[in-house]
Amino acid sequence: MSGHSKWSTIKHKKGAADAKRGKIFTKLIKEITVAARMGGGDPDANPRLRSAITAAKSENMPKENIDRAVKKGTGELEGVNYEEVSYEAYGPGGVAVLVNCLTDNKNRTVADLKYIFDRHGGSLGEPGCVAWMFNKKGLIVFEKENADEEKLFDVALEAGAEDVREEETTFEVLMDPGDFEEVRKAVEAAGMPYTVAEISMIPQNTVRLEDKKAQQMINLMDALEDNDDVSQVYANFDIPDQVMEALG
């Protein structure tokens, strides 16, 4: 399984037990604000904003928080001016890592990221060093135990999905980003619950990690996601499920 989709599934399972609600809300509010600033405050005409609001609702964010973030983005309320910036890096074992940030201070952000990578067996790289290893796709992940395989294939492909991949414990549905909303609505209408639904950067190949390097990579991902400025992390690692279970 690709590193990002595996990590998204891990986060979902962990989140059910120990979600850091305030930190999650902070990141979602930033994304809503930036999406509204860039594409306007109408979610029907702004796919990025629509996705951000859907994510916020899935985390049970109060409606007033969402509305306030939208208004800050459109300028109706005063707010911080966040800037989008991306960094490319290497993790343990040569794993390629893309880090997307929303920040009001790039100097602080790059210093924080350098510290995190140095501490967890990685390093920041030059622009262009790893981005070519990823393709931008819509991604929807289903747990096998909750999915009807034949129905999922039929509904997803009929709605415009490009591929349905079977992994050890999940099905991954991939599509062009422009078809993401239509596929997501189709599987929801068919009553099929998913664990992840997002626009993602899918790696063209993966680096298999075990033992110490697997634990280092998990710790690195945790540290990156714990940083307030980090909005998305993509990586091309693969950790076998049995290794994940052994690591706890």
N, C-alpha and C positions, 0 to 999 in steps of 0.2 A: 504494500500500500504506500502511496506517496506520502512523504513526510507531513505535508500540510494537512491533508485530509485525516491522516491518523491523529495528528495533534489536535485537530478540531474535535474529533470524536472523544479523545482523552479529556479535553477541556470540558466538553458537554457532561461527561460522566462525573468529573471532579466537581463541576459547578453545582450539580444537584446536591452535593454534600457540604461544600465549603465555599460557595461563591462569595467573592469580595464585592458585595453589592455596590458600595460607594465608588470603588474604582471602576467597575463596569459602567456605572452611570456616567462617570466623568468622561470616559472614552466615547460613549454613545452620544453624549451631549456635544462633544467636539465635532463628531462626524455629522450630526444633524445640522449644526451651525455652519460648517464649511459647505455641506451639500446645498443648503438653502442660499448661502451667499453666492455660490457658483451657478446654480441653476434655477433660483427662484423658490418661493415658498409654497408653491402648489405641487403636492406629491403626485398628482395625476399627470402633470407635465414634466416631472423631474424624477426619473427612475432612481437616481442615486439617493435622493431624499426619501423616496418611497421605501427603498430597501432599508435605509437607516431607521425610519420610523417603525417598520415591521420588526426590526431587530430590537428596538427599544421596547415595543409592546410585548415581545416574547420574554423580556426580562422584567415585565410588570412595572415599567417606569410609569409614574403618574402622568396623566394627560397634560396637566399644567406644566410639568417639566419639559415635555416635548414641545408644547406650544411656545414656551419661553425661549427654547433653543432655536426654534424656527425664526422667531421674531428678532433674535440677536443676529441671526444670519442675514436676514433681509434688511437690517438696519432700523427696524421699528423700535428695538430696545438697544441700549448701549451694551457692548460686550467686547471681549478680547478678540483681536484679529489673529487668528491662527493661520499658519502657513503650512502647505503640504511639502514634504521633502522626503526623498527616498535614499536609502543607503544600501550598499552591497558589501557582503562580507563572507568570510569562511568560518565554519564551525569546526568542531572536533572531527578528525578523520577526513578533512577536506570537503565537508558538506557545504553546498552553496546556500547562502541565506540572503533573502531580500527583506528589508525592514522599511515599512512605510510609517511615517510619523506625521502628526499634526502638532505643531509647536509654535510658541510665541517667542522662542529664544533658541536659534539654531546652534549657537555656541555651547549652550548648556546641553542640548540634546546630543551633539556629536561627542562631547566629553563623557557624558553618561554612557553612551553606546560603546565607546572605546574601552571604558573601564569594565563594562559587562563582558564584552568579548574577551578581553585580556584575562579576566578572572576565570572564565569558563572554557579555556582551551581554544579560543578562536581569535580572529583578527579582522578589523575593518579592511576592505579592499578599495580599489580604484573604481570610479564609475565605468560601467560596462563589463566588469570582470565576470559577473555571473548572471546578469539579467537575460542573456541570450539562451540560458538553459531552461527558461520557463515560457509557457504559453498562457495567455489570459483566457480563462474559460468560466462559464457558469458551472457551479458544482452543487449537487444535492446528494447527501449521503443518507442511506437507510440502513438500519440494523437488520441483519438477515432474519432474526427471530420475529421481527415485526412486519416483514415484507412478503408479499405474494410475488414470487419471481416473475411468473408469466404475465401477471397483471401489470407489474411495474414496467417490464419491457414494452408491453403493448401501449400503455398510456404515455410513457416518456417519449418513445420514438415517434408516436403519432403526433405529439405536441411539438416536436422539433428537436429533440435531443439528438446529439451526434453519436453517443456511445453510452452503453451501460456496462460497467466493469464489475465483475465479481471478485471480491477480495475474501480474506479469511473469515471475517465476521460481518462484512458489510457489502452493500452494493453502492457503487459510485455512478451517478448519472452526470454526464458531461455535455455541455452545449455551448454554442456561440453566445457570448454575453448578451447580444441583442435578443436572443430567444429565452433568456433566463426567466423573465416574469411569466411568460406564457407556459413554460414547462412547470414552473413552481405552482401556478394556479391550477394546472391540470391535475397534478398529483394530489394537491389539497382537495380538489373537488372529488377526486376518486377515493378520498378517505385514507390516504396512505401517509402515516406520520414519518417525518424525517428528523434527523438529529442535527444536520448542518445544511444550510442553504445560503450560498453567497457567491459573489464574483471573486474568483480566486486566480492565483498564478500556479499553474500545474507544471511540475518539473518534467522534462523530457526523459530523464533517467534518474535513478536514485542510488545513494550510497548506503550500503548495508552496515549497520552499527550493532555491536554487541558489547556486553560487559561494561568496562570502564567508560568507553567512548559513548555508549548508549546513555549511561547515566549522566555523563557530562552534557550531552546534547539536550536531555530533558531539563537539566538544571539551567542551561543557557536559555532554552525556550521560556521556562518559567520566569527567569530574570527579565527577559525582554518584555514579556507580556505584563509584568508587574510595573514596568515603567510607564508613567502617566502620558508621556509624549508618543509612545508607540501605539499605532492604530492597527497594523496588520504585520504578521511575520510569516514568511513563506520559506520553506527549506526542502531540500531534495534528499532527506534521509529516509531510510527504511529500518524499522526495528521490528523483528518478528514478534508476533503476539505472545509467544511463550517466553521471550526475553522480557517483554513488558510486564507480564505476570510475575516473573521472578524478581523484577526490580520493585514491584509493588506500586 
